[in-house]
């Protein structure tokens, strides 16, 4: 392996949505960058399980770094999404009060939204809530209308960021866990399990649930991560039309609470829970928690009682002892940290990357952005736009629940950022994610994937 393959201006640790956005930001800024991921595919950690909402920042803490990054990320996503082929489903959201105590908090929530620069947020009466969403329970006490909240595809966004970086010279190292680092003479040498060492002038720590452990390479970590598990219940396609807006609860100091929302894939989602745990990789679902979510959903939206559940899943959010994002440059160590990026990370990612770029320019020098970068487009997975199964002359349908064609699976298994795992293939195509959860199509999917994904041929 040549020096060009192992020597970089920037090494980004962690290929979640923030790491993918950082790779894109610094590659387009004209630097030679590498993204290092311990798993076989990108977005295999915290970023693979979330509610897929593009947040306005209306309820973020005023003056916080999170607010700045979320607002900038929101702006940048809206600015670039069409060029990358990414969806934007402008559903709006209603924050709903279900008790007099919650109703009394609504004026303060509106005032905070206006303070945060989200000026179109307004309080509405119980009658207005039910006029907009007649399926909600009649016990509604009032609400807040947030027109700018939207739905996006949670997996295609980081994929698009990484693909654009790779198209413009960025490099990805998968199956490469960072085992340690040595800083000398103004540069880092990162030891990788399963791959050759990487040398970089500056390291970006975007390691998600492992962020405090990676931070210990550069210094004693000033934050500790306790992963916060969020479980979700996914309802079958007919439930999709039971609501139109995102239904938000009045938040608490610890969590945004249980949300009811459509998905970009034609389902309805209820969740998440908020459960701290020590385990950093595995997010399990528990029957009692899922039943509690279903019951909470039915109290708010009674028609859910007759809706079929397709599946359930859980994600882990990298919570720290601090409420705000932990983003900091260590100029004396050529290191920039992005830690404690919790549930707003999908929205905030582009803003976080832009903020990290600002830290880089302040401490490490001016940048010369690419004059005419390439803009690859990702395939559409959403129900809002036409999909391949509906086109004349399309290839055979492999996954009938989600209407995924053979050509879509073949495309996801090849190219500059081919799926490196079955989970990655699912997130690129929707295969095995429908009613049968792969019961009917998994054998055919595995046959197609075996020549491309390591270990499947012998499984």
C-alpha positions as CSV (number, residue, x, y, z in Angstrom):
1,X,0.0,0.0,0.0
2,X,1.4,3.4,-1.1
3,X,1.9,6.4,1.1
4,X,-1.0,8.1,-0.8
5,X,-3.3,5.3,0.5
6,X,-2.3,5.7,4.1
7,X,-1.5,9.5,4.5
8,X,-4.2,12.1,4.7
9,X,-4.9,15.7,5.8
10,X,-8.0,14.5,7.8
11,X,-8.9,11.2,9.4
12,X,-12.6,11.0,10.5
13,X,-13.3,8.2,13.1
14,X,-16.8,6.9,12.9
15,X,-19.1,6.5,9.8
16,X,-22.4,7.5,11.3
17,X,-24.3,10.4,9.9
18,X,-22.0,13.0,11.6
19,X,-18.8,11.2,10.3
20,X,-20.2,10.9,6.8
21,X,-21.2,14.6,6.8
22,X,-17.7,15.6,8.1
23,X,-16.0,13.5,5.4
24,X,-18.1,15.4,2.8
25,X,-17.5,18.8,4.3
26,X,-13.7,18.5,4.5
27,X,-13.4,16.7,1.1
28,X,-15.3,19.4,-0.6
29,X,-13.2,21.9,1.3
30,X,-10.2,20.6,-0.7
31,X,-8.5,18.3,1.8
32,X,-7.5,14.7,1.4
33,X,-9.7,12.8,3.8
34,X,-10.3,9.3,5.1
35,X,-13.3,7.9,7.0
36,X,-12.6,5.0,9.3
37,X,-15.4,2.7,10.4
38,X,-15.1,-0.3,12.7
39,X,-18.1,-2.1,11.2
40,X,-18.5,-3.6,7.7
41,X,-20.8,-0.7,6.6
42,X,-21.5,2.9,7.3
43,X,-24.4,3.9,9.7
44,X,-24.1,0.7,11.6
45,X,-24.2,2.3,15.1
46,X,-26.3,5.1,16.5
47,X,-27.3,6.5,13.1
48,X,-29.2,3.4,12.0
49,X,-32.1,3.8,14.4
50,X,-34.0,7.1,14.7
51,X,-37.3,8.8,14.0
52,X,-36.2,10.4,10.7
53,X,-37.4,13.9,11.5
54,X,-35.8,17.0,10.1
55,X,-36.0,19.3,13.0
56,X,-36.3,23.1,13.0
57,X,-34.7,23.5,16.4
58,X,-37.9,25.1,17.8
59,X,-37.5,23.3,21.1
60,X,-33.7,23.3,21.5
61,X,-32.0,25.1,24.4
62,X,-31.7,28.8,23.5
63,X,-28.0,29.8,23.0
64,X,-26.9,26.2,22.8
65,X,-24.4,24.8,20.3
66,X,-27.0,22.1,19.5
67,X,-29.4,24.9,18.3
68,X,-26.8,26.5,16.1
69,X,-25.9,23.1,14.5
70,X,-29.5,22.0,14.1
71,X,-30.6,25.2,12.5
72,X,-27.6,25.2,10.1
73,X,-28.0,21.5,9.4
74,X,-31.7,22.1,8.6
75,X,-30.8,25.0,6.2
76,X,-28.1,23.0,4.5
77,X,-30.2,19.9,4.0
78,X,-32.9,22.0,2.4
79,X,-30.3,23.7,0.2
80,X,-28.6,20.5,-1.1
81,X,-31.1,17.7,-0.8
82,X,-32.5,17.9,-4.4
83,X,-29.0,17.8,-6.0
84,X,-28.3,14.6,-4.1
85,X,-31.6,13.0,-4.8
86,X,-32.7,13.1,-1.2
87,X,-36.4,13.4,-0.1
88,X,-38.1,16.1,1.9
89,X,-41.6,15.4,3.0
90,X,-43.0,18.7,4.4
91,X,-45.6,17.3,6.8
92,X,-45.4,19.9,9.6
93,X,-45.7,18.9,13.2
94,X,-48.1,19.4,16.1
95,X,-47.0,19.4,19.7
96,X,-50.1,18.2,21.6
97,X,-51.0,18.8,25.2
98,X,-53.0,16.0,26.8
99,X,-53.5,17.6,30.3
100,X,-54.2,21.0,31.7
101,X,-50.6,21.0,33.1
102,X,-49.2,20.4,29.7
103,X,-51.5,23.0,28.1
104,X,-50.1,25.6,30.5
105,X,-46.6,25.0,29.1
106,X,-47.6,25.7,25.5
107,X,-47.1,29.5,25.6
108,X,-43.6,29.0,26.9
109,X,-42.9,26.5,24.1
110,X,-44.0,29.0,21.5
111,X,-41.9,31.8,23.1
112,X,-38.9,29.6,23.1
113,X,-39.4,28.7,19.4
114,X,-39.6,32.4,18.5
115,X,-36.4,33.0,20.6
116,X,-34.8,30.3,18.6
117,X,-35.6,32.0,15.3
118,X,-38.5,29.7,14.3
119,X,-41.0,32.5,14.0
120,X,-43.9,30.6,12.3
121,X,-44.6,28.4,15.3
122,X,-48.0,29.2,16.9
123,X,-50.3,27.9,19.6
124,X,-53.6,26.4,18.5
125,X,-56.7,25.4,20.3
126,X,-58.0,21.8,21.0
127,X,-60.5,22.4,18.2
128,X,-57.9,23.4,15.7
129,X,-55.8,20.3,16.7
130,X,-58.7,18.0,16.0
131,X,-59.6,19.9,12.8
132,X,-56.1,19.2,11.5
133,X,-55.9,15.6,12.9
134,X,-59.5,14.3,13.5
135,X,-58.2,10.8,14.3
136,X,-56.6,12.0,17.6
137,X,-58.4,11.3,20.9
138,X,-60.9,13.9,21.9
139,X,-59.1,14.5,25.2
140,X,-56.7,16.9,23.5
141,X,-56.3,20.1,25.5
142,X,-54.5,22.2,22.9
143,X,-51.4,22.3,20.8
144,X,-48.6,24.0,19.0
145,X,-48.3,24.0,15.2
146,X,-44.7,23.8,13.8
147,X,-45.0,24.0,10.0
148,X,-41.3,23.6,9.3
149,X,-40.8,20.1,10.8
150,X,-40.4,17.5,8.0
151,X,-39.7,13.9,7.3
152,X,-36.6,12.5,5.5
153,X,-35.0,9.2,4.7
154,X,-32.7,8.5,7.6
155,X,-30.4,6.2,5.7
156,X,-30.1,7.8,2.3
157,X,-28.9,11.1,3.8
158,X,-25.6,9.8,5.3
159,X,-25.1,7.5,2.2
160,X,-25.4,10.6,0.0
161,X,-22.9,12.5,2.1
162,X,-20.4,9.7,1.9
163,X,-21.0,9.1,-1.8
164,X,-20.3,12.7,-2.7
165,X,-17.1,12.7,-0.6
166,X,-15.9,9.5,-2.4
167,X,-16.8,10.9,-5.8
168,X,-14.6,13.9,-5.0
169,X,-11.6,12.1,-3.7
170,X,-12.5,11.0,-0.2
171,X,-11.5,7.5,1.1
172,X,-13.4,5.0,3.2
173,X,-11.8,2.3,5.4
174,X,-14.4,-0.3,6.7
175,X,-13.8,-3.2,9.0
176,X,-11.1,-1.0,10.5
177,X,-11.4,-0.4,14.3
178,X,-9.1,2.3,15.7
179,X,-7.0,0.6,18.3
180,X,-4.8,3.5,19.3
181,X,-2.9,6.5,18.1
182,X,0.5,8.2,18.3
183,X,0.9,11.9,17.9
184,X,4.3,13.2,17.0
185,X,5.9,15.8,14.7
186,X,2.5,17.4,14.1
187,X,0.7,14.3,12.8
188,X,-1.2,11.3,14.0
189,X,-0.6,7.6,13.2
190,X,-3.7,5.7,14.0
191,X,-3.4,1.9,14.5
192,X,-6.3,0.0,13.0
193,X,-7.4,-3.5,13.7
194,X,-7.8,-5.3,10.4
195,X,-6.2,-2.7,8.3
196,X,-2.9,-0.8,7.7
197,X,-2.2,2.2,10.0
198,X,-3.4,5.6,8.8
199,X,-1.4,8.8,9.1
200,X,-3.3,12.2,9.3
201,X,-2.4,15.7,10.2
202,X,-5.8,16.2,12.0
203,X,-8.2,13.7,13.5
204,X,-11.9,14.2,13.8
205,X,-13.6,12.1,16.6
206,X,-17.1,11.3,15.3
207,X,-17.3,7.9,17.0
208,X,-20.8,8.1,18.4
209,X,-21.4,5.7,21.3
210,X,-17.7,5.1,21.5
211,X,-16.8,8.8,21.4
212,X,-15.4,8.9,25.0
213,X,-13.3,5.8,24.4
214,X,-11.8,7.3,21.2
215,X,-11.3,10.6,22.9
216,X,-9.0,8.9,25.4
217,X,-6.5,8.5,22.5
218,X,-6.0,12.3,22.6
219,X,-6.7,13.1,26.3
220,X,-8.6,12.0,29.3
221,X,-12.2,12.3,28.0
222,X,-14.1,15.3,29.5
223,X,-17.4,13.5,28.9
224,X,-18.8,10.0,29.5
225,X,-21.2,8.3,27.2
226,X,-24.1,6.3,28.5
227,X,-26.0,5.0,25.5
228,X,-29.7,5.9,25.7
229,X,-31.9,3.3,24.1
230,X,-35.0,4.2,22.1
231,X,-37.4,1.5,21.1
232,X,-39.9,2.0,18.3
233,X,-43.1,0.2,17.0
234,X,-43.6,0.2,13.2
235,X,-47.2,-0.2,12.0
236,X,-48.2,-1.6,8.6
237,X,-49.0,0.5,5.5
238,X,-52.7,1.1,6.1
239,X,-51.8,3.0,9.3
240,X,-49.8,5.5,7.4
241,X,-52.9,7.7,6.7
242,X,-54.2,7.8,10.3
243,X,-52.3,11.1,10.8
244,X,-50.7,13.6,8.5
245,X,-48.5,15.7,10.7
246,X,-45.8,14.6,13.1
247,X,-47.5,14.3,16.5
248,X,-45.1,15.4,19.2
249,X,-45.6,15.3,23.0
250,X,-44.8,18.1,25.5
251,X,-41.1,17.3,26.2
252,X,-39.6,16.7,29.6
253,X,-36.1,17.7,30.7
254,X,-34.7,14.3,29.8
255,X,-36.5,13.3,26.6
256,X,-38.6,14.6,23.7
257,X,-41.1,11.8,24.6
258,X,-43.2,9.5,22.5
259,X,-43.8,10.6,18.9
260,X,-46.4,9.4,16.3
261,X,-45.1,10.0,12.8
262,X,-45.4,8.7,9.3
263,X,-42.3,7.4,7.7
264,X,-40.9,8.1,4.3
265,X,-41.4,4.4,3.5
266,X,-45.2,4.4,3.9
267,X,-45.5,3.1,7.5
268,X,-46.5,4.7,10.8
269,X,-44.0,4.9,13.7
270,X,-44.6,5.2,17.5
271,X,-41.6,5.9,19.8
272,X,-39.1,6.2,21.2
273,X,-38.5,5.1,24.8
274,X,-35.6,6.5,26.7
275,X,-33.6,3.9,28.6
276,X,-30.0,4.3,29.7
277,X,-27.8,1.3,29.4
278,X,-24.1,0.3,29.6
279,X,-24.0,-1.8,26.3
280,X,-22.7,0.4,23.5
281,X,-23.5,-1.8,20.4
282,X,-26.5,-3.9,21.0
283,X,-30.0,-2.3,21.2
284,X,-32.6,-4.9,22.1
285,X,-36.4,-4.6,22.1
286,X,-38.5,-5.8,25.0
287,X,-42.1,-6.9,24.8
288,X,-43.2,-4.9,27.9
289,X,-41.7,-1.6,26.5
290,X,-43.2,-2.2,23.1
291,X,-46.6,-2.9,24.6
292,X,-46.4,0.3,26.6
293,X,-45.6,2.2,23.4
294,X,-48.5,0.6,21.6
295,X,-50.8,1.5,24.4
296,X,-49.5,5.1,24.5
297,X,-50.1,5.3,20.8
298,X,-53.6,4.0,21.1
299,X,-54.5,6.5,23.8
300,X,-53.4,9.3,21.5
301,X,-54.6,7.8,18.2
302,X,-57.4,5.3,19.0
303,X,-57.5,3.7,15.5
304,X,-54.1,2.3,16.2
305,X,-55.8,-0.4,18.3
306,X,-56.9,-2.1,15.1
307,X,-53.7,-1.5,13.2
308,X,-51.2,-4.3,12.4
309,X,-47.7,-4.1,13.7
310,X,-45.0,-4.8,11.1
311,X,-41.9,-4.8,13.2
312,X,-40.1,-3.1,16.1
313,X,-36.6,-1.8,16.4
314,X,-34.3,0.0,18.8
315,X,-31.5,2.6,18.5
316,X,-28.9,3.9,20.8
317,X,-28.3,7.6,21.2
318,X,-24.8,8.7,22.6
319,X,-26.0,10.6,25.6
320,X,-23.5,12.2,28.0
321,X,-23.8,13.9,31.4
322,X,-24.2,17.2,29.4
323,X,-27.4,18.3,27.6
324,X,-25.5,20.1,24.8
325,X,-23.3,18.8,22.1
326,X,-19.6,18.4,23.0
327,X,-17.8,19.8,20.0
328,X,-14.3,21.2,20.6
329,X,-10.9,21.7,18.9
330,X,-7.6,20.7,20.6
331,X,-5.2,22.7,18.6
332,X,-2.1,21.4,20.5
333,X,-3.2,17.8,19.6
334,X,-4.5,18.4,16.1
335,X,-7.8,16.9,17.1
336,X,-11.4,18.0,16.8
337,X,-14.2,16.3,18.8
338,X,-17.9,15.9,18.1
339,X,-19.4,14.0,21.0
340,X,-22.7,13.6,22.7
341,X,-24.7,14.0,19.5
342,X,-28.1,12.7,20.5
343,X,-31.5,12.5,18.8
344,X,-31.1,15.6,16.7
345,X,-27.9,14.3,15.0
346,X,-29.6,13.4,11.7
347,X,-30.7,17.1,11.3
348,X,-27.6,18.6,12.9
349,X,-25.0,16.5,11.0
350,X,-24.4,19.0,8.2
351,X,-24.3,21.9,10.6
352,X,-22.0,20.0,12.9
353,X,-19.6,19.3,10.0
354,X,-19.7,23.0,9.0
355,X,-19.0,24.0,12.6
356,X,-16.0,21.6,12.7
357,X,-14.8,23.2,9.5
358,X,-14.9,26.5,11.2
359,X,-12.8,25.2,14.1
360,X,-10.3,23.7,11.6
361,X,-9.9,27.1,9.8
362,X,-9.5,28.9,13.1
363,X,-6.8,26.6,14.4
364,X,-5.2,24.8,11.5
365,X,-5.4,27.1,8.5
366,X,-7.5,28.4,5.6
367,X,-9.1,26.0,3.1
368,X,-9.5,26.0,-0.7
369,X,-12.8,24.4,-1.6
370,X,-13.2,22.4,-4.7
371,X,-14.3,24.7,-7.5
372,X,-16.7,22.3,-9.3
373,X,-17.5,19.2,-7.1
374,X,-19.4,16.2,-8.4
375,X,-22.9,15.7,-7.2
376,X,-23.9,12.0,-7.4
377,X,-27.5,11.1,-6.7
378,X,-28.8,8.3,-4.4
379,X,-31.7,6.1,-5.5
380,X,-35.1,7.0,-4.2
381,X,-36.5,4.7,-1.5
382,X,-39.5,6.7,-0.5
383,X,-43.2,6.5,-1.4
384,X,-43.2,10.2,-2.3
385,X,-41.5,9.7,-5.6
386,X,-41.6,7.0,-8.3
387,X,-39.8,3.8,-7.6
388,X,-38.3,1.2,-10.0
389,X,-41.0,-1.4,-9.5
390,X,-43.5,0.8,-11.3
391,X,-41.4,1.4,-14.4
392,X,-42.0,-0.4,-17.6
393,X,-39.5,-3.1,-18.3
394,X,-38.3,-3.3,-14.7
395,X,-36.5,-6.3,-13.4
396,X,-38.1,-9.0,-11.3
397,X,-39.4,-8.1,-7.8
398,X,-37.4,-9.9,-5.2
399,X,-39.0,-8.4,-2.0
400,X,-42.7,-8.3,-2.6
401,X,-43.6,-6.6,0.7
402,X,-41.5,-3.6,0.0
403,X,-41.5,-4.0,-3.9
404,X,-37.7,-4.1,-4.3
405,X,-36.4,-5.2,-7.6
406,X,-33.4,-7.3,-8.5
407,X,-31.7,-4.4,-10.2
408,X,-32.0,-2.3,-7.0
409,X,-30.3,-5.0,-5.0
410,X,-27.6,-5.5,-7.6
411,X,-26.9,-1.8,-7.7
412,X,-26.6,-1.6,-3.9
413,X,-24.1,-4.5,-3.9
414,X,-21.7,-2.8,-6.4
415,X,-20.3,0.7,-7.0
416,X,-18.1,3.0,-4.9
417,X,-20.0,2.4,-1.6
418,X,-21.5,-1.1,-2.0
419,X,-23.4,-2.6,0.9
420,X,-20.9,-4.3,3.3
421,X,-23.5,-6.2,5.3
422,X,-27.1,-7.5,5.1
423,X,-28.1,-4.6,7.3
424,X,-26.5,-2.2,4.9
425,X,-28.3,-3.8,2.0
426,X,-31.6,-3.4,3.8
427,X,-30.9,0.2,4.5
428,X,-30.0,0.9,0.8
429,X,-33.0,-0.9,-0.7
430,X,-35.8,-1.7,1.9
431,X,-35.5,-5.4,1.2
432,X,-36.7,-7.7,4.0
433,X,-38.2,-4.7,5.9
434,X,-41.9,-5.3,5.1
435,X,-44.7,-7.4,6.5
436,X,-42.9,-10.7,6.4
437,X,-39.6,-9.3,7.6
438,X,-37.7,-11.4,5.0
439,X,-39.6,-14.7,5.6
440,X,-40.3,-15.1,1.9
441,X,-37.5,-13.2,0.2
442,X,-34.4,-13.7,2.5
443,X,-33.1,-16.8,0.7
444,X,-33.2,-15.0,-2.7
445,X,-31.7,-11.9,-1.2
446,X,-28.9,-13.9,0.4
447,X,-28.2,-15.7,-2.9
448,X,-27.8,-12.4,-4.7
449,X,-25.7,-10.9,-1.9
450,X,-23.4,-13.9,-1.2
451,X,-20.8,-13.1,-4.0
452,X,-20.5,-9.5,-2.7
453,X,-20.7,-9.6,1.1
454,X,-17.9,-11.4,3.0
455,X,-19.0,-14.4,5.0
456,X,-22.3,-15.0,3.4
457,X,-21.1,-17.7,0.9
458,X,-20.1,-19.9,3.8
459,X,-23.1,-19.2,6.0
